[in-house]
Amino acid sequence: MSNLLKKFKANDYVLLFSAGASVGTLFLWAASYIFPEGEIVQGRRVFENIPKVLQYIFYVLSAASIFISGYLFSLRVKNWNRGKAEKRNTTIGARLSSLFDGLLMKTVLRFRAAGLMHSLIYVGFLGLFAGTITLEIHHLMPPSFKFLQGTTYMVYSFTLELATIAYLFGLFWALARRVVGTEYRIQTKTTIDDYLTLSLLIFIGISGVTTEAGRIAVENFPEYEKWSFIGYFVASTFEISNPVDFHRVSWVLHVVSFFVFLIAMPLSKLRHIITSPINMFMSPKDRPKGAMRDIGNLMEAEDIDSVGAEIIDHFTWKQLMDLDACTVCGRCTSVCPANQTGKSLDPREIILKVGQVMSESGDPAVTTTISTPKVLKVNSDNVFERITSEELWACTSCKACDEICPVNIEILDKILDMRRHLALMASDFPSELGKAYVAMENSSNPWGASQNDRLNWTKDLDFEVPVIDESNYEEYDYLYWVGCAGAFDDRNAPVTKAVATLLNRANVSFAVLGPKEVCTGDSARRTGNEFVFQQLAIQNIENMNNLKVDKIITQCPHCFNTIANEYPQLGGNYQVIHHSQLLTELVQSGRIEVGTSDKPYKITYHDSCYLGRHNDIYTAPREIVGSIGGIEIREMKRQGTQSFCCGAGGGRMWMEESVGKKVNIERSQEAIDTGADEVAVACPFCYIMMDDGVKELGYGDNVKVRDVSLILLDNLKKD
């Protein structure tokens, strides 16, 4: 038996469950004959006015619909089995927490209007479903145990009417948003599938009301049914000439519409009712939030057939599960900096396109959405039949799409895995990116600068910056990871000096690697070149491990994320702190004494994507600026988890931006609109992009862009 169970796959269990539920439904039919209905006092009979033959048909079709729905779901789950294995070791507590966040709609409620609308539909549907189950339990009870009578029944009826109001109000609200709404996301993403879905759900609700009205009319308007106030109102307001036939027809239509709902679920976006909670339960993972998926050490691999994702089988089972969990809401697209500035990338469409390829290349093929145009049918399991390289290269890897997704779909992982294929297997990448690859391979940094110039920033300092080596590594508490921008970029070299000066002032024991420090490989990895990334990463890890490095300070969030979250995949485990975090600690402990600005001025802070959404560090840079007297902080319209990217992440720093509006211009304008005198940053890439953007908009003389360390250094307490 155990050997048999081991051979079972997830889709087999879904099929077994649906078969069990179907048989269970037939059992309920049989169980209903065990006890007579008996006398009902101030209550209702489940099948009042419904002929026996229709009751028989009801149970048979219920069982059949449940099995068909389960079978169709099993075909979808069968597609998930096509994916690669992916270990997602985590605690059951983390999984349950993620699940309950979904069930309680915490993510959706971040959006007030949409959250309330979905909550009404969700709570109303659950209430009505629970009411139906409760009625069936009551129906199966012996006469002496029947509980839906008298006051209990009236409370039950009243509660169901409230659920009906919530359900229908939410649905009509949803319909109105799509018909007359002004939200761009909805206007551009509404399809016939949406209207069919809403129409079906509305019909289920309305037919339920008319069925209730017909039943009350057949029972000649008993006084206690006034608690079923919607049905009572409809029955008493509209003249029903033949209540018996009206009730039976309404009942049949209501039941049939629910059967259609059951079968339509796996065939339409309604499937998210089932797949989204499952996806949220499975979404917690043991790798850090900011880490790309580990594909093993390519330097030690003996035989590599492929890297990245080209066909459906190259994705992991969780990545494929994501595709069926999508609610098609389009929120990911509405926050995508590439899409919002006129690029071809549309995160929602990425999910739908890969989902279509998975569905239509399955054995057997299954539907994607009812509205998928026939002209867009795919002929193979190759995702690049539907996705262009231009879409993928437009991504800044800002993670805004993942952050806003209400059902925890990991969109960025899929984009980056497809980039891996484009870069390494297809050699399909922008030409300017190729120059960065060559520079990283030949010069160990994307600037193409000489490693001997790594310490040029130290020349004008009035103190010595020690270089760590085998003879002195035990003397220092921290390794200060300068980063390529901090060493070679003219705008960021002063930041490096400022950080070093502040550390020295606070008597922090630190040293640098100097010429032995090479690029962390972040840009190479985010653009799919895993080979270059691992070459650089392994070199750094071996060097730091030989020097017994433990604690690292970084000023670049990209370096921070790579060393802290991704180097452990290759054997590099360190305690990494961003300079804004350490400086905040030093200020709060009094080791750095902050003064008051010479003159009051206004600052707005731009959140780095790799500091914020990738690593959940939002407060530290703000606390540095906020500790200075005389400074007013003005937040941009989009900030924190909803911050807008500067446009440099995901290797975009090294690529030309020739389509649409520049991302940094969009963000810089938003900073300027706050009326701030200065834009604070905590990332060298953000520094470059925001400074360029402010100057290009013609505000270079009026609005400064500076790192938080420079601002802090200028506002220390006077001795």
URGI-V662861 format. One record per backbone hydrogen bond with DSSP energy under -1.0 kcal/mol. CO is the residue of the C=O (numbers start at 1). NH is the residue of the N-H. If there is no record, write none. Layout:
BEGIN
<<CO:NH> <CO:NH>>
END
This chain:
BEGIN
<<1:5> <2:6> <3:7> <9:13> <10:14> <11:15> <12:16> <13:17> <14:18> <15:19> <16:20> <17:21> <18:22> <19:23> <20:24> <21:25> <22:26> <23:27> <24:28> <25:29> <26:30> <27:31> <28:32> <30:33> <31:34> <41:150> <42:150> <45:48> <47:50> <51:55> <52:56> <53:57> <54:58> <55:59> <56:60> <57:61> <58:62> <59:63> <60:64> <61:65> <62:66> <63:67> <64:68> <65:69> <66:70> <67:71> <68:72> <69:73> <70:74> <71:75> <72:76> <73:77> <74:78> <75:79> <76:80> <77:81> <79:82> <80:83> <84:317> <91:95> <92:96> <93:97> <94:98> <95:99> <96:100> <97:101> <98:102> <99:103> <100:104> <101:106> <102:105> <105:109> <108:111> <111:115> <112:116> <113:117> <114:118> <115:119> <116:120> <117:121> <118:122> <119:123> <120:124> <121:125> <122:126> <123:127> <124:128> <125:129> <126:130> <127:131> <128:132> <129:133> <130:134> <131:135> <132:136> <133:137> <134:138> <135:139> <136:140> <142:145> <147:149> <149:152> <150:154> <151:155> <152:156> <153:157> <154:158> <155:159> <156:160> <157:161> <158:162> <159:163> <160:164> <161:165> <162:166> <163:167> <164:168> <165:169> <166:170> <167:171> <168:172> <169:173> <170:174> <171:175> <172:176> <173:177> <174:178> <175:179> <176:180> <183:187> <184:188> <186:190> <191:195> <192:196> <193:197> <194:198> <195:199> <196:200> <197:201> <198:202> <199:203> <200:204> <201:205> <202:206> <203:207> <204:208> <205:209> <206:210> <207:211> <208:212> <209:213> <210:214> <211:215> <212:216> <213:217> <214:218> <215:219> <216:221> <217:220> <222:225> <223:226> <224:227> <225:228> <227:229> <228:232> <229:233> <230:234> <231:235> <232:236> <233:237> <234:238> <242:246> <243:247> <244:248> <245:249> <246:250> <247:251> <248:252> <249:253> <250:254> <251:255> <252:256> <253:257> <254:258> <255:259> <256:260> <257:261> <258:262> <259:263> <260:264> <261:265> <264:268> <268:271> <269:272> <270:273> <271:274> <271:275> <272:276> <274:278> <275:279> <276:280> <277:281> <278:282> <288:291> <310:383> <311:314> <312:315> <315:84> <316:320> <317:321> <318:322> <322:325> <330:334> <336:340> <338:343> <339:342> <341:661> <346:350> <347:351> <348:352> <349:353> <350:354> <351:355> <352:356> <353:357> <354:358> <355:359> <356:360> <357:361> <359:366> <369:372> <373:376> <374:377> <381:312> <382:385> <383:386> <383:387> <388:392> <389:393> <392:395> <399:403> <400:404> <401:405> <405:408> <409:411> <411:415> <412:416> <413:417> <414:418> <415:419> <416:420> <417:309> <417:421> <418:422> <419:423> <420:424> <421:425> <421:426> <422:428> <430:434> <431:435> <432:436> <433:437> <434:438> <435:439> <436:440> <437:441> <438:442> <439:443> <439:445> <444:519> <445:448> <450:453> <451:454> <453:456> <455:458> <456:459> <458:461> <466:512> <469:472> <469:473> <472:475> <478:511> <479:553> <483:487> <484:488> <485:489> <489:493> <492:496> <493:497> <494:498> <495:499> <496:500> <497:501> <498:502> <499:503> <500:504> <501:505> <502:506> <503:508> <504:507> <509:478> <511:480> <512:468> <513:516> <514:517> <521:525> <522:526> <523:527> <524:529> <525:528> <528:530> <529:533> <530:534> <531:535> <532:536> <533:537> <534:538> <535:539> <536:540> <537:541> <538:542> <539:543> <540:544> <541:545> <542:546> <543:547> <544:549> <545:548> <550:575> <551:479> <552:577> <553:481> <554:579> <556:560> <557:561> <558:562> <559:563> <560:564> <561:565> <562:566> <562:567> <566:569> <567:570> <567:572> <568:571> <575:552> <577:554> <578:582> <579:583> <580:584> <581:585> <582:586> <583:587> <584:588> <585:589> <586:591> <586:592> <593:717> <595:629> <601:632> <602:677> <602:678> <603:634> <604:680> <608:612> <609:614> <611:617> <612:616> <619:623> <620:624> <621:625> <622:626> <623:627> <625:628> <628:631> <629:597> <630:601> <632:603> <639:642> <640:643> <648:653> <649:652> <651:654> <652:655> <662:666> <663:667> <664:668> <665:669> <666:670> <667:671> <668:672> <669:673> <671:674> <672:675> <677:704> <678:604> <679:706> <680:606> <681:708> <683:687> <684:688> <685:689> <686:690> <687:691> <688:692> <689:693> <690:694> <691:695> <692:696> <693:697> <694:699> <695:698> <699:702> <699:703> <704:679> <706:681> <707:711> <708:712> <709:713> <710:714> <712:715> <715:595>>
END
